């Protein structure tokens, strides 16, 4: 109905607490321990999207040196790395404006480990706190000014060097979820 926001999506994936995301990128592999206890909605959503292949072949579309590298926008799927890096819109729209077609509830105020440390994995959103969907970012150094407004849902275990090499246009070849006792 006009004027009434669509309901927030509740993922069906059941968080086990041992999830590790393995991101294979054009610059190398990153392994991230997901925080299913602190951010269960974000972890379940990310696992569902990764499991469906949603992230495969998307590109990182936003790079701010010393701040973040961001990806997960479906508008980049059919764009070349050069097109994404140029900052121009593709046939599906401007990189950074797409999503999965739903939104999830924020968890930054309920996650006791919501700390934007170097290599933290967090969800991007618009001005609406409950507007995250598929776009995520890695912190390029500590970014604690974001702690009170963006949900952190993972910590990099391996691949900080890879994160540091990523730029706009680099490819997310795949994201797979492993279950690893840590």
C-alpha positions in Angstrom: 0.0 0.0 0.0 1.2 3.5 -0.7 2.8 5.2 2.2 3.2 2.1 4.3 6.8 0.6 4.2 7.2 -3.0 3.2 7.8 -5.4 6.1 11.3 -6.3 7.1 12.5 -9.6 5.8 13.2 -12.4 8.3 15.7 -14.9 6.9 14.8 -18.6 7.1 18.5 -19.7 7.5 19.1 -21.1 11.0 22.4 -19.7 12.4 24.6 -22.4 13.9 27.3 -20.1 15.3 30.2 -21.7 13.5 29.8 -20.0 10.1 32.9 -18.8 8.2 32.4 -16.9 4.9 35.0 -17.6 2.3 35.1 -14.7 -0.2 37.0 -15.5 -3.4 37.8 -12.3 -5.2 39.9 -11.3 -8.2 42.6 -10.2 -5.7 42.6 -13.3 -3.5 40.7 -15.1 -0.8 39.3 -13.7 2.4 38.0 -15.8 5.4 35.6 -14.1 7.8 34.2 -15.5 11.0 30.5 -14.5 11.1 29.0 -13.4 14.4 25.7 -15.3 14.5 25.3 -14.6 18.2 25.6 -10.8 18.0 24.0 -10.2 14.6 21.8 -13.3 13.8 19.6 -11.5 11.3 22.6 -10.2 9.3 24.4 -13.5 9.4 21.4 -15.5 8.3 20.7 -13.0 5.5 24.3 -13.1 4.3 24.3 -16.9 4.4 21.1 -17.1 2.4 22.4 -14.7 -0.2 25.8 -16.4 -0.4 24.1 -19.9 -0.6 21.9 -18.8 -3.5 24.8 -17.5 -5.5 23.5 -13.9 -5.2 27.0 -12.5 -4.7 28.8 -14.5 -7.5 30.4 -12.2 -10.1 29.3 -9.0 -8.5 31.9 -6.2 -8.3 33.2 -4.0 -5.4 31.7 -0.7 -6.4 33.0 1.7 -3.7 36.5 2.3 -2.5 37.4 5.1 0.0 41.1 4.9 0.9 41.6 4.4 4.6 37.9 3.9 5.1 36.0 1.1 3.4 35.7 -1.2 0.3 32.1 -2.0 -0.5 30.3 -4.6 -2.6 27.2 -6.6 -2.9 25.2 -4.4 -5.3 23.4 -6.6 -8.0 23.5 -3.6 -10.4 27.2 -4.5 -11.0 26.5 -8.1 -12.2 26.5 -7.3 -15.9 29.0 -4.5 -15.8 32.7 -4.9 -16.6 35.2 -4.1 -13.9 36.2 -1.0 -15.9 32.6 0.2 -16.1 32.1 -0.2 -12.3 35.4 1.6 -11.6 34.3 4.5 -13.9 31.4 5.3 -11.5 28.9 5.4 -14.3 25.5 3.6 -14.3 25.1 0.3 -15.9 22.0 -1.1 -17.6 20.5 -2.1 -14.2 21.2 1.3 -12.6 23.9 3.0 -10.7 26.3 0.8 -8.7 25.6 1.1 -5.0 21.8 1.6 -5.4 20.7 -2.0 -5.8 19.7 -4.7 -3.4 17.9 -8.1 -3.0 14.4 -6.6 -3.1 13.9 -6.5 0.7 15.3 -4.9 3.8 16.4 -6.3 7.2 16.3 -4.9 10.7 19.4 -3.3 12.1 21.3 -5.0 14.9 24.0 -2.4 15.8 22.3 -1.5 19.1 21.9 -5.1 20.2 25.2 -6.6 19.1 27.7 -6.5 22.0 30.6 -6.9 19.6 29.6 -4.2 17.1 33.1 -2.8 16.7 34.3 -1.5 13.4 37.9 -2.7 13.7 40.3 -3.2 10.8 38.8 -5.9 8.6 35.4 -5.8 10.2 32.6 -7.0 7.9 29.4 -4.8 8.1 26.3 -4.1 6.2 25.8 -0.9 4.3 22.5 0.9 4.4 20.7 4.1 3.5 19.7 6.7 6.0 16.9 4.4 7.2 18.5 2.2 10.0 16.4 -0.8 8.7 17.4 -0.5 5.1 20.3 -3.0 4.8 19.8 -5.9 2.3 22.9 -7.2 0.4 25.5 -4.5 0.3 28.4 -5.0 2.7 31.8 -3.4 3.4 35.1 -4.2 4.9 36.8 -1.6 7.2 40.1 -0.4 6.0 41.4 0.4 9.5 39.4 1.1 12.6 36.2 3.1 11.9 34.6 3.3 15.4 32.5 6.4 14.4 30.3 3.8 12.6 29.7 1.6 15.6 26.5 3.3 16.6 24.9 3.3 13.2 26.0 0.2 11.1 25.8 -3.5 12.0 29.1 -5.4 12.1 28.5 -9.1 11.5 31.9 -10.6 10.9 35.6 -10.4 11.7 38.4 -11.2 9.1 40.4 -14.3 10.0 42.6 -14.4 6.9 43.0 -12.0 4.0 43.5 -8.6 5.5 46.2 -8.1 2.8 43.7 -9.0 0.1 41.1 -6.5 1.6 43.9 -3.9 1.4 44.4 -4.5 -2.4 40.7 -4.4 -3.4 39.4 -1.5 -5.4 36.2 -0.5 -7.2 35.7 -2.9 -10.1 37.4 -5.9 -8.5 35.3 -9.0 -8.8 33.6 -11.1 -6.0 34.0 -14.4 -7.8 32.0 -16.3 -5.1 31.1 -16.3 -1.4 30.7 -19.7 0.2 29.8 -20.5 3.8 31.8 -23.1 5.7 31.0 -24.5 9.2 34.2 -24.5 11.2 34.7 -25.1 14.9 36.7 -22.1 16.2 
